[in-house]
Amino acid sequence: MTLAQLQDLKVWHQGHWRRQPLEKQVWDAVLTLWLAGWVGFPSAWITHATWAEATCIPLLFLPSLYVAMRLRLHRAGMLRCDWSVALR
């Protein structure tokens, strides 16, 4: 995901939080974990904590993986994803 796409999703969630508060909370959690990965990885690398490095690396890709999973479920008709229009 690009930073522009992250910004577009943030704007969409801020504009629709009253109708879909859980969507915004989940997206905020995804971004919080993503930030934890970015902050935690250098610290883990400096301290040679390989278990922490292994935990932080997947977190770096979490927003992209989350969006891809949600869009796939939306296309399959298993889950409605109203914010997909923000990515176009």
N, C-alpha and C positions, 0 to 999 in steps of 0.2 A: 504494500500500500504506500501511496505517496503521502506526503504531509498535507497536500491539498485535499485528498480524499478523507484523511483523518479530520481535517477542519470541517469539511462538508458534513460528515457524520455528526460531529460535535454540534454544529449549528442546527441540524435537523433534530437531534435529541433535545436540545435546549428549547426549540420551538414547539415540541410535541410532548413535553414531560407531563403535562396535566392529563392528557388522554392515555399515555402509555408510560407510567412512572417506572414500571419494572424494566422496560427496555432501557431507559436512561440509567437505572441503577446497575444493570448488567454491563452496559457499555462503560460506565465509570469504573467498575471492578476490573474489566479487561484492561483499560488504560492504566489503572493503578498497578496491576501486575506487570504490565509492559514496562512501566517506569521503574518498578522494583528490579526488573531484569537489567535495565540499562545502568542503574545505580549500583546494583549488587555485583555485576560481573567484574568491573575493574577491582573492586575490593577483594573479591574472591580470587582473582588472578594474582594480585599483589601478595596475598597471604597464602597462596598455594593451596587453597581449600578446593580440591577437585570436586567434592560433592556439591559445593555451592556453585561452582562453575557449571556443572552439569544441570543444576536446577535453573540457573539464570539464562542459559542459552536458549532453551525452548520458549521462555517468556519473551524474548526479543521478537519472536515471530507470532506471538499470540493474537494481535489485532487482525493480521492477515488471515490466519487460520480460522479465527472466529467468523470473520466476514465470509470467507469461502464456504464454511460449513453452513452458515445461515442461508446464503444464497442457493446452495445446493438443495437444502431442505425446502426452500421456497419454490424452486423449480419443480421439485418432486411432488409438491402439493401437500407436504406434511406439516408445514409451518408457514405462517404468513409473515412476511418481512416488508413492512411498509417503508422502511428507510432505504430500501434498495434503489429508489428513484434518486436519492441524494448522490449516488455514486456515478451517475451517468453524465 
